[in-house]
Amino acid sequence: MATKRQMLIQPYQPDFTENLGNNTGQFSDKDIGKAVVYNGDQMDEAAGGDQIVGFVTSVEPATVEGHSVGSVRKTGRVWAADEAGTLNVGDRVQAGTPIALGTVGKANVVALDTVAHPQPTYNWVVIRVDAGAAGRTVLLE
């Protein structure tokens, strides 16, 4: 039986606390797993085609100066959804179609557009692909 790559328990590799979204407190626990990018002193949900900086791993119920506050994983392993169903192990990814804030679901990812991002700053790579077509689960590192 072949061993599949799994999520790792990494207690000494912490997630980072970040302001999420603008100051209307719009992130919630339903947004765990969404891809995010830098936008000044906050992190916003990644738009299609953006390089992914990290993934939301928790959201606090309280706000700070109106901002949602949560944890963002910028390294390590995360689950995502293969939007087109065409990713393979070793492919680098970027953000696919975003899922609306307040909607449960993993971040959509697609193969990195090397024309738009010839030297990507952030490298999320597919290390496991589950069976299925579009929307299948992939493990990124």
NORZIMO-V666488 format. One line per field, one symbol per residue. burial: I if it has 24 or more other ideal C-beta (glycine too) atoms within 12 Angstrom, else O. A space follows every 50 residues. Layout:
# NORZIMO-V666488
burial->???
This chain:
# NORZIMO-V666488
burial->OOOOOOOOOOOOOOIIOIIIIOOOIIIIOOIIIIIIIOOOOIIIIIOOII IIIIIIIIIOOOOOOOIIIIIIIIIIIIIIIIIOOOIOOOIIIIIIIIIO IOOOIIIIIIIIOOOOOOOOOIOIIIIIIOOOOOIIIIIII
